[in-house]
């Protein structure tokens, strides 16, 4: 066994971190190297400082250990009758040797502890593609329904030290109550803090709005860079932040150049219900319903892209400003477009090679 490996395992044994295999390896080594047995006996006899990780720094632990160790090897008082010179030399030699043992083991333990220091927290990611949804059961029992084209991220401390996630896209939450660990959702435009409740968050990149809809319970909404603005929502409240966004254009290259910048504004309204069955329009997607009311096709087509997994290219610029109202329940993209044609005349063509539906004037 290499010396570095020997002291590494000794440090792990002293800290109670050695595996059965490592303890066996050390025992096999000591059976063949009796000199190392004496070193360990010397260490145990003159140094009773346990190697256990503490909240303080390693520097402080080592200093405390050294002070305690010195008391074990240095006499409290000098005797009245000095010892013979050869005895003093033996004591000095013994002290140097034991001090060397202390430094080696302390150093080994420091290296071992440093190697165990936590690195970057492991990130967990759950995502859905356009055209697909998913349900996520979190470690604390919280349930999350991910809408199409969405993603959540959380680290390994979730449920242990915190309950924080980052959301891109849309998700419906049923959060388990925990007063000691609030559930916090981070989006680009707002942060949502709850103890336990049911609500929906929509935060798709490029959308005109970032929205939060509260179904039941109570939530606190704050905004990055605007700490003075804090809102408490009650059931049936809906809050939206107006974002900067890129408006659709008949030409994709031109669309990238046309950016309509709006100073973010906060709008507080109420949830929208369908008159026929009192379904909440904003969360109907959880039940595989796609409900829209007086929505411009510029926004509607973006929702249809995510819902169907098919890209939509609009060649009729006037259609982007047209408003549509309807309800789709597991409709195909062609079935949905055929229904919309009843309100506004247009043609469409599907291009299989790039999975794109091109819409043009009739």
N, C-alpha and C positions, 0 to 999 in steps of 0.2 A: 504494500500500500504506500502511495506517495505521502510525504509528510503533510502537504497541504490538505490532502484528502483525510488524513488521520485527524488533524485538528478541526477540520470542517465537521466531521462526524462527532467528535468530542463535544464541540459547541452545540450541535443539535441535540445530543443526549442530555447535556446540562440544561438546555432550554425546554426539554420535553417534546421536541419536535421530530426526533429520530424515528424512522420507520422500523418495523421488526427486522427487515432485511439489513438495514444499516447497523442496527444493534448487533446482529449476528456477524456482520462483516468486522465490526470492531472487536468482538470477542475472539474471533478467529485470528485477528492480527495480534492481539495481546497474548494469545496462547503461544505464539512464535517469537514474540518480542518482549521479554521479561523486563527490559530496561524501561519500556514505556509504561509498564504496570507501576513501576516505582515512581515515575513522573506523576501518574494519576493519583497514586496514594499521597504523594507529597502535596499535590494540589488540594486534595480533599482534606488533608490534615491541617493545612495552614491557611486555607482559603474557603470560608463557608459563605460565599456570596452566590446566591442562586442566579442563574442566567435566565431571566424572564423579561419579556418585553414590557415596558411601562409607558405611561403617558409622557414622561419627561424625555429629554434628549439623551442619546447614547453617550454624549460627552459627559453629561452629569452623572449617568449611571457608572461610567468607567471611573470617574473621579471618586465617587462614593465607595466603589468597590476597592480601589487602590488604598484609600484611607483605612478601610476596615482590614484590608490585607496587611498593611504595614503594622497595625497593632498586634497582629498575630505573630509577626517575625521580629519585631524590634522590642526589646525589653522596656517596660514602663519606667524603670529607674536603673541607673548605673550602680552595680554592686560596690560595696565599700572596698573589697579586695579585688583589684583588677585580675582578670583571668590571664593565664600564660599567653605568650605571644602566639604560639602555635594553635591554641584554642580559638583565639580571636580570628586567626587566619581562616580556620575551618568554619567559624560562624559567618565570616564575611563571604567566603566562597559559597556557603550554603544559601545565604541571603541573595546573592547574585543569581544563583541557579534558580531559586524559587521565584525571584522577580522575573527572570526570563520566561519561566513557565506562565506566570500571570500575564505577561505581555503577549505571549504567543496565543494563549487561549482567549484572552480578551480581544485580540486582533481577529482571531478566527471567528469569534462570535459576532464581532462587528461586521465582518464581511458577510457572514451568513444572514444576519439580520438585514443588512443593506440589500442583499440579493432578494429578500422577501418583501422589500418595500413595495407598496402598490404602484403599479404603472398606470397608464391611461385606462379609464373605466371602459369596460366592454359595452359596446352599443348593440342594442337589439332593434331590428327594423322589421316591420310588417307592412306590406304594400299590396295594392291591387292594381291591375291594369285597367285600361279603358274597356268597358264591356263586362267587367266582373266586380262582384262585391264579396266581402268577407266578414265573418264575426270573430272577434278576438276575446278570449277569456284571460284576463290579467291575473298575475299571482295573488292579488288581494281579493279576488272575486269580482272585481269591476268588469262589466261587459261593454265591449266597444264594437259597434257595427261600422265597418269601413265602406264608404261609398266608392263608386268607380273612380279609378285614377287617383287614389289617395295613399297616404303613407303616414305611419306613426313611428316615432323613435323614442326609446327610453333606455337608460343605462342599468347596469347590474344592481344598483342600489334601490331600484324601484321596489316599494313594499317594505324595505328594510330601514332606510334612512329618509326616503322621500317617496312621493307619488307624482312625479313630474314626467310629462311627455311633450314631444314636439309634433305638431300636426301640419301636414301639407295636404290640402284637399278637404274632404268632408267626412264627418263621423258623427254618429249618434251614441251618446254615453249614458250608461246606467251605473252610477258610481256608488260603491259601497261606502257607508258612512264611517268616518274615522276622524275624530276631532284633533288627534295628535299629529296626524299626517294629512294635511289638506291635499286634495287632488288639483294639480295645476297643469293647464294646457298652454303651451306657447305657440303662437302663430306670428306671422310677420307683422301684423298690424294690431294685434291685441293679445292679452293674456287673460285666461279665465281661471278663477280660483273657487273651488267648491269643497264642501265637507262630505256631501253625499246627496246626489240628486239626479234628475234625468234632463238632458238637454241635447241640443244639436249645434255643431260648429261647422261652418262652411268657409273655407279659406283656400280656394284654388288660386294658384299664381295666374295673373293675367285677368282675373275676373274684375268686374267693376266694383264689387262689394266683398268685404269680409263680414260674415254674419254669425250671430249667436242667437239661438232660440231656446227659451227656457220652458220646459214642459211642467216640471214640478220641483219644489225645493227653493233654493236661494243660491245665487252665484254673484261673485264679485268680478267685475271687468276692469282691467287697467290697460294702459296703452304705452308701448315702449317710447321713451323720450318725452312722455307727458305725465309725469308722476302725480301732478296735482289734480288730474282728472280721473276720478274713480266712480264707477257706477255700480249700484246694487240692483239686480234684477229680481223681480217677483214672477210667479207663474204667469204664462201667456205673454210675457214681455219678449220683444225682439229688438236687438241692437245691431246696427250696421255701420261699418266704417267705409266711407267712399275712398277707393284707391285710385292710383294712377293706372291706366290700362291702355292697351293697344286696340284700337277699333278695327273691325274687320274691313277688308277691302277686296274688290274683285281680283286684284293682282297681289299675290303673296309678297313679292318684293316691295311693292308699294306699301303694303300693310305694315311692314317693319319700319317704314319711315314715318308713318302717320301715328303719332303718339299724342293722345289727348290727356294732358296733365291736369289733374284736379287737386286742389288743396284738400287733404284729408278732412272730412267732416263726419261727425258722429250723429247718427239718426236713431232715435228711439221710437219704435212703433209697437204694434201688437201682432200676434200670430194670425195667420189667415186660415179660415176653416172652409171646407167644401160644404155647400148648403145641403146637398143630398144626404150625406151620411156623417157630417161633422168631422171628417178626416182632416188632420192638420196638413195643409198643403206643403209646408216646408219639410216635413218629415215623412211624407208619403212614400219616399223612395225606399224606406226600410221595409215596406210591404210590397215592394216591386211595382209601385205606381209612380208615374211621372205626370205630375199635375202642374199646369202653368196657366197664369191668368194675365192677359194683356201684356205679354212679354214680347219685346222686339226680337226679330229673327236674328239680329246680331248676337244677342245673348242666348237665345233659344238654340241656335245651331251649335253653339259651344257646348251646351248641356247635352245635346243629341250626340255629339261626337264622343263624349265620355260614356254616355249611356250605351251607345251601340258599338263603340270601338272602331268606327269608320270615320275617316277624315272627311270634312265637308268644305268644298270650295264653291263660293257664291260668285257667279259671274254677273248677276243682276244686282247692281248696287242699290237700286230702289227697294229691293226686297229686304235689305238689312234693316230698314226703318219700319217695316210692316209689323204690326202687333198681332199676336195669335193667342187664342185661348183653347185649351183642350185637356184631355186626360188620356194617357196611354197606359195600358196594362200589359206588359210583356209583348209589346208590339215590335215587329221587325222594323229596320230603318226604312225599308220600302213601304211598308204598311203605314208608317207614321207620315212619310212624305206624301203618300197618296191622300191621306186624310187632310193634310194642310193645303193641298191643291184645291180643295173645295172652297177655301177661303180666299186664296190668292193664286191666280193662274201662273204656273211655271212648269218647266221641264227639268228632268234630272237624268244623269247618265252615270252608271257605276263603272269605274275603271279598276279591274281586278288586280292589275300588276302593281298598283301602289295603294290599293284599298281606299280609294277616294271616290266620294260621291260629288259630282260636279252639277251645280244647279244654275240654270240659265233661263233667260226670259223666253216665254212661250211665243 
